[in-house]
Amino acid sequence: METIKDYNKITTLDELIDLEHGKIGTETRNSYEEGAQMFIVSEMLKEARKNANLTQEELAIKAGTKKSYISKIENAKGNIQLSTLIRIFEKGLNKKIGLTYL
C-alpha cells in the first residue's frame, strides 16, 4: 500500500504512474495502459466527428457500421477492431490515421 511518504519521493509523471499502476509489463500496468489508449482513441474520434458536424448515426452510416459501435468507441467501452477503426476514420471522416510503434 502506498503511503504519503512514497508520494513525497515522486519527481516525474513516470514515477507516479509506476507507483499508482505498477511497473511496465505488470498486469495492472498493462490494464492501465490499455484503458489510457482507449480513452485517447475515444476522444480523437469524438473530436473528429464533431469537427465534421456529424452525429454518431450519420458517421455510422458513412462508415458502414452501427451507431452503437460508434457510441461504444466514443465512451471507451468494449473492444475495437483495428480494421473497423480505420474504416470509420477513412470512409466516415475522410481522414487517414497512422500507428506508431514504441
C-alpha positions in Angstrom: 0.0 0.0 0.0 1.3 3.5 -0.9 1.9 6.0 1.8 2.3 9.7 1.8 6.0 9.1 2.2 6.0 7.2 -1.1 4.3 10.1 -2.9 6.8 12.6 -1.5 9.6 10.9 -3.3 8.0 11.3 -6.7 9.6 13.8 -9.2 8.2 12.6 -12.6 5.0 11.5 -14.1 6.5 8.1 -14.9 7.3 7.6 -11.3 3.7 8.5 -10.3 2.3 6.0 -12.9 4.7 3.3 -11.6 3.5 3.9 -8.1 -0.2 4.0 -9.0 -0.3 1.3 -11.6 2.8 -0.8 -11.3 5.9 -1.2 -13.3 5.9 -1.6 -17.1 5.0 -5.2 -18.1 2.9 -6.0 -15.0 -0.7 -6.9 -15.4 -2.0 -3.9 -13.6 0.2 -1.5 -15.7 -0.9 -3.2 -18.9 -4.5 -2.8 -18.0 -3.9 0.9 -17.2 -2.1 1.5 -20.5 -4.9 -0.2 -22.4 -7.5 2.0 -20.8 -5.5 5.1 -21.4 -5.0 4.3 -25.1 -8.7 3.5 -25.4 -9.5 6.9 -23.9 -7.2 8.7 -26.3 -8.8 6.9 -29.3 -12.3 7.7 -28.0 -11.5 11.4 -27.6 -9.9 11.6 -31.0 -12.9 10.0 -32.7 -15.4 12.3 -30.8 -13.5 15.4 -31.7 -13.1 14.4 -35.4 -16.8 13.5 -35.6 -17.9 16.8 -34.1 -15.5 18.8 -36.3 -17.1 17.0 -39.3 -20.5 18.1 -38.0 -21.8 14.5 -38.0 -24.0 12.7 -35.5 -23.0 9.2 -34.4 -25.8 7.9 -36.6 -24.5 9.8 -39.7 -20.9 8.6 -39.1 -22.0 5.0 -38.7 -23.9 5.1 -42.0 -21.0 6.6 -43.8 -18.6 4.1 -42.3 -20.8 1.1 -42.7 -21.2 0.3 -39.1 -23.7 0.8 -36.3 -24.4 3.8 -34.1 -24.0 1.6 -31.1 -20.5 0.8 -32.2 -19.5 4.4 -32.6 -21.0 5.1 -29.2 -19.0 2.3 -27.6 -15.8 3.7 -29.1 -16.6 7.2 -28.0 -17.3 6.1 -24.5 -14.1 3.9 -24.4 -16.1 0.7 -23.9 -15.6 -2.7 -25.4 -13.0 -3.9 -27.9 -12.3 -2.2 -31.2 -11.2 -4.0 -34.3 -8.4 -2.0 -36.0 -9.9 -2.6 -39.4 -13.2 -1.1 -38.3 -11.5 1.9 -36.6 -9.5 2.6 -39.8 -12.7 2.4 -41.9 -14.5 4.8 -39.5 -11.8 7.4 -39.9 -11.1 6.9 -43.6 -14.6 6.3 -45.0 -16.7 8.0 -42.4 -14.5 11.0 -41.7 -12.3 11.1 -44.8 -9.2 11.1 -42.5 -6.1 9.0 -42.6 -4.8 7.5 -39.4 -1.3 6.2 -38.6 0.1 4.0 -36.0 3.4 4.5 -34.1 5.3 1.6 -32.7 7.1 2.5 -29.4 
